[in-house]
Amino acid sequence: MLRWLLVFVLAFALFSGLRGWLERIGLGRLPGDFTLRIGSRQWYVPLTSSVLLSAIAGAVAWFL
């Protein structure tokens, strides 16, 4: 369980850092990705994209 949590957090951090590039290929605009605007701040929560990237990373790790 801890391993999946770590993979999810790493995918979330990776996705946040590469957000501009990944939006060009379609990630970041999936149905479960949220953008919250509170005052003058904008919070981006890519739930679905993070789960998708975690699943891909898990599949790659399983094959290796």
Residue frames as qw, qx, qy, qz and C-alpha x, y, z in Angstrom:
[[0.000, 0.886, 0.464, 0.000, 0.00, 0.00, 0.00],
 [0.313, -0.790, 0.106, 0.517, 2.83, 2.37, 0.84],
 [0.438, -0.090, 0.595, 0.668, 4.43, 1.65, -2.52],
 [0.202, 0.629, 0.636, 0.399, 1.29, 2.72, -4.41],
 [0.178, -0.931, -0.236, 0.213, 1.01, 5.86, -2.33],
 [0.417, -0.560, 0.341, 0.630, 4.62, 6.70, -3.17],
 [0.357, 0.207, 0.673, 0.613, 4.01, 6.07, -6.88],
 [0.057, 0.824, 0.545, 0.147, 0.88, 8.25, -6.78],
 [0.270, -0.880, -0.031, 0.390, 2.73, 11.12, -5.05],
 [0.424, -0.334, 0.504, 0.675, 5.62, 10.90, -7.51],
 [0.279, 0.458, 0.687, 0.490, 3.23, 10.88, -10.46],
 [0.071, -0.915, -0.390, 0.075, 1.41, 13.88, -8.99],
 [0.335, -0.749, 0.191, 0.538, 4.70, 15.79, -8.60],
 [0.411, -0.048, 0.644, 0.643, 5.86, 14.80, -12.08],
 [0.197, 0.663, 0.652, 0.311, 2.57, 15.83, -13.61],
 [0.145, -0.931, -0.215, 0.258, 2.60, 19.19, -11.84],
 [0.378, -0.587, 0.364, 0.616, 6.12, 19.91, -13.07],
 [0.214, -0.040, 0.727, 0.651, 5.45, 18.90, -16.66],
 [0.343, 0.574, 0.601, -0.439, 1.91, 20.28, -16.84],
 [0.314, 0.689, -0.172, -0.629, 2.40, 22.50, -19.90],
 [0.147, 0.371, -0.827, -0.395, 3.99, 19.78, -22.01],
 [0.146, 0.158, 0.972, -0.096, 1.56, 17.07, -20.93],
 [0.402, 0.572, 0.404, -0.591, -1.48, 19.23, -21.74],
 [0.322, 0.538, -0.478, -0.615, -0.33, 19.33, -25.35],
 [0.223, 0.127, -0.938, -0.232, -0.64, 15.55, -25.59],
 [0.559, -0.367, -0.530, -0.520, -4.05, 15.47, -23.87],
 [0.551, -0.353, -0.654, 0.379, -3.26, 14.78, -20.23],
 [0.140, -0.160, -0.311, 0.926, -4.54, 17.36, -17.78],
 [0.425, 0.043, -0.132, -0.894, -7.89, 17.79, -19.45],
 [0.314, -0.157, -0.930, -0.110, -9.38, 14.45, -18.46],
 [0.457, -0.608, -0.436, -0.480, -12.79, 14.32, -16.71],
 [0.707, -0.587, -0.349, 0.184, -11.35, 13.90, -13.20],
 [0.510, 0.049, -0.124, 0.849, -8.83, 16.77, -13.37],
 [0.162, -0.878, -0.447, 0.058, -9.94, 19.82, -11.42],
 [0.339, 0.315, -0.089, 0.882, -8.96, 23.48, -11.45],
 [0.326, -0.760, -0.523, 0.205, -10.00, 25.47, -8.38],
 [0.239, 0.506, -0.031, 0.828, -9.89, 29.24, -8.24],
 [0.471, -0.712, -0.455, 0.253, -9.93, 30.72, -4.77],
 [0.189, -0.860, 0.025, 0.474, -9.44, 34.44, -4.76],
 [0.351, 0.820, -0.365, -0.267, -6.49, 35.27, -6.97],
 [0.259, -0.436, 0.858, 0.089, -4.91, 31.81, -6.63],
 [0.817, 0.237, -0.299, -0.432, -5.46, 28.88, -8.94],
 [0.499, -0.359, 0.779, -0.121, -5.08, 25.33, -7.64],
 [0.654, 0.337, -0.536, -0.414, -4.70, 22.46, -10.08],
 [0.603, -0.249, 0.709, -0.267, -5.64, 18.93, -8.95],
 [0.542, 0.370, -0.606, -0.449, -4.93, 16.32, -11.67],
 [0.680, -0.217, 0.613, -0.338, -6.55, 13.26, -10.07],
 [0.906, 0.339, 0.210, -0.143, -7.37, 11.23, -13.17],
 [0.558, 0.732, -0.375, 0.110, -4.12, 12.04, -14.93],
 [0.192, -0.619, 0.705, -0.286, -2.13, 11.06, -11.83],
 [0.801, -0.054, 0.544, -0.245, -3.94, 7.73, -11.57],
 [0.832, 0.552, -0.002, -0.053, -3.31, 7.10, -15.29],
 [0.323, 0.753, -0.537, 0.202, 0.38, 7.92, -14.99],
 [0.473, -0.459, 0.687, -0.308, 0.64, 5.73, -11.87],
 [0.899, 0.169, 0.359, -0.184, -0.93, 2.82, -13.73],
 [0.697, 0.676, -0.227, 0.075, 1.49, 3.27, -16.64],
 [0.020, 0.706, -0.649, 0.283, 4.47, 3.45, -14.27],
 [0.690, -0.255, 0.607, -0.301, 3.25, 0.34, -12.46],
 [0.910, 0.377, 0.142, -0.101, 2.87, -1.55, -15.74],
 [0.486, 0.741, -0.427, 0.179, 6.38, -0.54, -16.85],
 [0.261, -0.589, 0.689, -0.332, 7.81, -1.59, -13.47],
 [0.849, -0.040, 0.457, -0.261, 6.00, -4.93, -13.67],
 [0.851, 0.522, -0.053, 0.015, 7.41, -5.65, -17.13],
 [0.311, 0.724, -0.541, 0.293, 10.94, -4.72, -16.07]]
